[in-house]
Every structure is written in structure tokens, then in C-alpha cells.
Amino acid sequence: MVTKMMEAQAGIIIPQPIERYKTNYPVKLFEYMAAGLPVVASKFGEVAAFVQEGECGILVDPENENEVATAIEFIFNHEKEANEMGERGRVLVQNNYSWEKEAQTLVDFYNKF
């Protein structure tokens, strides 16, 4: 699966804007970012905050198919910008959200008890 992901040009995370998806952190977002893929993601919910933080993709209204298609076309037609988005996402995950970083957060949490 990792090999196939590395052949992709973009990662897409556009769930419908329902309550349960607004507060989730899908692992595939971090996998896409770690792989250096630009993402097309929903502008609703927590996913949008990560994409904005890393400037690593394009946020869309998941209920607007024209907006989704335009974002995907942009990724395919603007290779330089797409690669830059992907690299920013990769760096963000490596520097802020890697297991090495998150493990210390978890240990610190457990040490409070």
C-alpha cells in the first residue's frame, strides 16, 4: 500500500460535513502528508486546521463537486505548487506530528498521574 501511495499525485479527504467527522483526525491525512502528497481536504472540521497549519493542500466544500474537481485539477496541472504543498506537509508531520514527537506528549500525559 505504501508503494501505491508514493505513486499518487494527491491525497483526498473530503467526508461530508456531518458532526462525527468535524472532530476526527484521520490517520490517512498524516500518511498523505508524511508521503509528501498535497491534499485536497474538507474545509470543515479539524482536518482543515492541519492543512491550513502546513499550507499543504487545498480546502474545499465537500458538497460542491465543482470546487472538488477544480482543486484536483489544480494539483494535476500545477506540479511545482503541488510539490511545494506536499513538501510543506511532509516537514510539518516530521517536525510536529511524528511518533517520536507524539510519544513524548503521551509519556508526559501519563506522568501526570
ABEGO torsion letter per residue (X at the ends): XAAAAAABABBBBBBBBBAAAAABBBAAAAAAAAAGBBBBBBABEAAAAAAAAAGABBBBBAABAAAAAAAAAAAAABAAAAAAAAAAAAAAAAAAABAAAAAAAAAAAAAAX
